[in-house]
């Protein structure tokens, strides 16, 4: 009887284990199905500017993205604080750039000079003044990047001026007109500081509340498409075509 009971208990335990493994496999398969459904739903969600990557990847996913998205709060706060200090010095206190640079150099050179001469009397080590220089490779990389971006801008202006795309032409004209209005209201330094503040605030706010901002952006984008369709029907479609397209027709 004891052998029979032992074998019976072992069979019951095996059945319980089989049931658990089957339930765990079914739950894991259901979890994978749920994950695939969530990913498909997320891919169909409207995102601003048609982005498919996270905000961190859109900014390049490197140190620049970490800076603007406040991954290191000390570094980001230091850069924003430095920009604020520069803006206050030049705009509020009305310092001149050349005057400020000369005063800073006078102060730093005087402190280092006095410290170096006084170290012999105080019997302390002289200050270790680092040698500052610009690496040739890094400088050439920056120049190459600037050159490439300027050439892209010239190429875009050439395509727009050639009359190939009316939509781009109108967008560029509207953007330049808005920029001229903004430039008449504030100077270049204030505009640059405003762009820096927006760069350090808008992306991190959008990353935090993107699920609430994207539906609002979708509604705005639909309304813009409606207004553009009305403009195209009433104005743009009535503009005569160029001679080249008439000859081709």
PyMOL commands that set and color helices and strands:
alter all, ss='L'
color gray80, all
select helices_A, chain A and resi 2-44+48-50+55-58+63-68+73-92+97-122+136-161+166-185+188-208+210-234+236-238+243-248
alter helices_A, ss='H'
color red, helices_A
deselect
rebuild
show_as cartoon
